[in-house]
């Protein structure tokens, strides 16, 4: 069963860390090696090539390629490519193996200094009595895994002899809990295997699971699928474009500061904005750090509300931007922080604006957690009444970062269409007030700013994205 080889191969593919295992090397143009930095070397050469399926001609990913007589090993990339750089001149051979295929050993390959030689390897599928199937007995090579759900597949004996099988413990960290890891099957019999997803630090993870047997070997790729609303509970609200009066409008009264003046007309394109502030569970799922770890970055402070549905805080502007970037990579959408103008327009209710002092009401206790009712801590998002757009906690709970640089007299020269804030500054805008603030700080027009690397116990954010 070549069990030891496959176990080591699996560890290499999934971890890439045991001695002698390399990632595919990058090479320069034909005739020279890059040596990492792209500098040709006069004393060495390069051996590279492609591994394909003999029957279909398609490239084979994750094939193990061993260089003989050296100790070097690598695995093929998604295009079936491999490369060995910095080789001393001489004769070498390749040993290529992949689960489900017969191992191939090449003849002697001459490597010369300052030259690149290619070797094409075609692997023939291994005859096996082992099948991996779904509930409809259809052969499968990959399986989607979703957060909080168990998935299952079946091991089927398609031969005429008793088949012994096992799942070696070489899977990635997030596929630990197989319902059964070994067994025997009579001809025509099957065994259902369940696996429970475990949260990785990042979404989009993949793991190759090897099923080994005395009747041939197979592999199954488990793919953790991602959906921001299903997996994160990240719900976005559409905000139709429009024109509004920004700043210290009449309902803000004498509480308004000079930085909120003059009142000026702003026209915005439509956009989407988060229904709630980003929660601690959402942050941890995307960024991999807990609220306690973020607190430790800020210093010796307390935690002011901990739980999956509590807003994330102790987050700098820079980290909030990183969250948006990682979320964008995961989803293929473009997430970002809202501009200051977008934030205020949304807080006022957009086209459904009702002219209230706070986001959704003139009575602050209806819509906000602030110093008079918070009990000196944050609260789960969405507990107070929403504003006219269905947005929660735009006033109170935690301050929210915006994308703009802050300038106290920016409103005097602000563009009237889609303003982006000052071109430079020392602080980034924050809006909305928090659990520690009084009612004045929770008004829809109140502006504050903090240094981009600043973290605090009542400072979080919500995300936005374009409607286009």
Buried (B, 14 or more C-beta within 10 A) or exposed (E): BEEEBBBBBBBBBBEEEEEEBBEBBEBBEEEBBBBEEEEEBEEBBBBBBBBBBBEEEEBBBBBBBBBBEEEBBBBBBEEBBBBBBBBEEEEBBBBBBBBBBEBBEBEEBEBEEBBBBEBEBBBEBBEBBBBBBEEEEEEBEEBEBBBEEEBEBBBBBBBEEBBBBBBBEBBBEBBEEBEEEEBEBEEEEBBEBEBBBBBBEBBEBBBBBBBBBBBBBBBBBBEBEBEBEEBBBBEBBEBEBBEBBBBBBEBBEEBBBEBBBEBBEBBBBBBBBBBBBBBBBBBBBBBEBBBEEBBEEBEEEEBBBEEEBBBBBBBBBBBBBBBBBBBBBBBEEEBBBBBBBBBBBBBBBBBBBEEBBBBBBEEBBEBBBBBEEBEEBBBBBBEBBBBBBEBBBBBBBBBBBBBBBBBBEBBEEBEEEBBBBBEEBEBBBBBBBBBBBEBBBBBBBBBBBBEBEBBBBBBBBBBBBEEE
